[in-house]
Amino acid sequence: MTVMLEAPDVAHVSGRSRPAPPAWLVVALACAGQFLVVLDVSVVNVALPSIRADLGMSGTGLQWVVNAYSIAFAGFMLLGGRAGDLYGRKRMFLVGLGLFTGASLAGGLAEGGGQLLLARAAQGLGAAVLAPATLTIVTSAVPEGPARARAIATWTAVGAGGGAAGGFFGGLLVDTLSWRWVLLINVPVGAVVLLGSLLWLTESRAGDGRRLDLPGALLVTGGLAVLAYGISQTEASGWTAAATLVPLAVGAALVAAFLLVESRTAAPLMPLGLLRVRAVASANAAMFLSGSALFCTWYFITLYAQNVLGYSPLDAGLSMLPSSLAIVLGSKLAPRLMRRLGARHVAVLGTVVALTGYAWQSTMTADGRYVTSIMIPGILMMLGAGLASTPLASLATSGAAPGEAGLVSGLINTSRTMGGSLGLAVLSTVAAARTGGEISSVALTEGYALAFRAGTVVLAGAVVLMVVWLPRRVSAGEGGASDRGTPGG
């Protein structure tokens, strides 16, 4: 799962004659929006086999049901945060939630794979506008001190809970209604939150006068999407075919153009100077690398549970509950361990735990048992993800100036989600290449197992990177940053 981390800033609240709403109500509305955003990162995983059967999608198309959302979400996340600063957090909250809700309706009613993918991309764009505003709305509603700390803890728990609940709710909806309801359920919930937000949220903005870097957002999102498409083409065409090389070259050119634009624009989406700070650069690189493996965990476990072990969607969702709880536990343990061991050591420890789970999962068999083939390795993978994510976020923000904390927090989330999107494209291609188009349980298991072995190698690379590059010490602000860290999946 992907949860926004954003440091609060000083907001200018628009004047209103009506009384301010109760703080708990504002917090509840913001948390509801965050819950929907995070839920949709994971809720569709359980529905993927049903979507494929109903819409006749290919394996490559199926991975784009996940990637269309995550790439749009990651690519426009920093732009969404800047839009909230300039045009108002309430306004962007409403715009993002409205787009997200409308796209959910379109996806739930989709009659073909193309329509579904467009709707998922629109959902991701709506989430990118909505998510950055949620934490700022929370911190603006509650005065600094213990009350704000409790409000942020609530926001964090709701975000983690959204990712954890995705598998269960997705399975329940698919089993009792249909796969369409994993998207349609957002419509009534989104409408209620939208109405409440219109009535009770107050407007605030930073008013710093900087412009939106729309070209940068379009270039980086387009570049990542085309790169992921090129990687997915290797399954059918191979690495040397024009169908693969052309999109890879175009994607690389778009990313290069993004870097050029960012180096020259007055108000860049991602100030490249930040990457000269060791803590920022190393933590983001580590998050990108580890996220490229860990983001794929529930995707492959869901397919293995349903396509190989014969689980129903609900059973598959229930099977992931222990690992879902493990990621919450890991995120809660991380700040305590950081105070004793330091952020760098906890990041390495968490990644090693996740690597152990990946190596275990790669031994799966076509007749595997739940406890040894799903539960235990799943707990290790997600416990490690929770332990590693918080210190990496802390290290990244420790290397930034106070005025850049929000930007760097958004960047670490973007790195994780973008890494996950490209990782899913690569590991799905690896699995499909081993399967070779066969649909037998043994062939599918061999493909999924190879994907987990490749993920193990990636995580081992992430451990080496962390040991060599992450700084040994962080600033005194580590505790505050770590308290806001949340895991990604």
FENURMO-V974882 format. One record per backbone hydrogen bond with DSSP energy under -1.0 kcal/mol. CO is the residue of the C=O (numbers start at 0). NH is the residue of the N-H. If there is no record, write none. Layout:
BEGIN
{{CO	NH} {CO	NH}}
END
This chain:
BEGIN
{{0	488} {11	204} {21	25} {22	26} {23	27} {24	28} {25	29} {26	30} {27	31} {28	32} {29	33} {30	34} {31	35} {32	36} {33	37} {34	38} {35	39} {37	40} {38	42} {41	44} {44	47} {46	50} {47	51} {48	52} {49	53} {50	54} {51	55} {57	61} {58	62} {59	63} {61	64} {62	66} {63	67} {65	69} {66	70} {67	71} {68	72} {69	73} {70	74} {71	75} {75	79} {76	80} {77	81} {78	82} {79	83} {80	84} {81	85} {82	86} {83	87} {84	205} {84	206} {87	91} {88	92} {89	93} {90	94} {91	95} {92	96} {93	97} {94	98} {95	99} {96	100} {97	101} {98	102} {99	103} {100	104} {101	105} {102	106} {103	107} {104	108} {106	109} {111	115} {112	116} {113	117} {114	118} {115	119} {116	120} {117	121} {118	122} {119	123} {120	124} {121	125} {122	126} {123	127} {124	128} {125	129} {126	130} {130	133} {132	136} {133	137} {134	138} {135	139} {136	140} {144	148} {145	149} {146	150} {147	151} {148	152} {149	153} {150	154} {151	155} {152	156} {153	157} {154	158} {155	159} {156	160} {157	161} {158	162} {159	163} {160	164} {164	168} {165	169} {166	170} {167	171} {168	172} {169	173} {170	174} {171	175} {172	176} {177	180} {178	181} {179	182} {179	183} {180	184} {182	185} {183	186} {184	188} {185	189} {186	190} {187	191} {188	192} {189	193} {190	194} {191	195} {192	196} {193	197} {194	198} {195	199} {196	200} {202	13} {203	88} {204	11} {211	213} {212	216} {213	217} {214	218} {215	219} {216	220} {217	221} {218	222} {219	223} {220	224} {221	225} {222	226} {223	227} {224	228} {225	229} {226	230} {227	231} {228	232} {230	233} {232	236} {233	237} {240	243} {240	244} {241	245} {243	247} {244	248} {245	249} {246	250} {247	251} {248	252} {249	253} {250	254} {251	255} {252	256} {253	257} {254	258} {255	259} {256	260} {257	261} {258	262} {260	264} {270	273} {271	274} {272	275} {273	276} {276	280} {277	281} {278	282} {279	283} {280	284} {281	285} {282	286} {283	287} {284	288} {285	289} {286	290} {287	291} {289	293} {290	294} {292	295} {293	296} {295	299} {296	300} {297	301} {298	302} {299	303} {300	304} {301	305} {302	306} {303	307} {303	308} {304	310} {311	315} {312	316} {313	317} {314	318} {317	320} {319	323} {320	324} {321	325} {322	326} {323	327} {324	328} {325	329} {326	330} {327	331} {328	332} {329	333} {332	336} {333	337} {334	338} {336	340} {337	341} {341	345} {342	346} {343	347} {344	348} {345	349} {346	350} {347	351} {348	352} {349	353} {350	354} {351	355} {352	356} {353	357} {354	358} {355	359} {356	360} {357	361} {359	362} {360	363} {364	367} {368	372} {369	373} {369	374} {370	375} {373	377} {374	378} {375	379} {376	380} {377	381} {378	382} {379	383} {380	384} {381	385} {382	386} {383	387} {384	388} {387	391} {388	392} {389	393} {390	394} {391	395} {392	396} {393	397} {396	399} {400	403} {401	404} {403	407} {404	408} {405	409} {406	410} {407	411} {408	412} {409	413} {410	414} {411	415} {412	416} {413	417} {414	418} {415	419} {416	420} {417	421} {418	422} {419	423} {420	424} {421	425} {422	426} {423	427} {424	428} {425	429} {426	430} {427	431} {428	432} {429	433} {430	434} {431	435} {434	437} {439	443} {440	444} {441	445} {442	446} {443	447} {444	448} {445	449} {446	450} {447	451} {448	452} {449	453} {450	454} {451	455} {452	456} {453	457} {454	458} {455	459} {456	460} {457	461} {458	462} {459	463} {460	464} {461	465} {462	466} {463	467} {464	468} {465	469} {474	477} {476	480} {477	481} {478	482} {480	483} {481	484}}
END
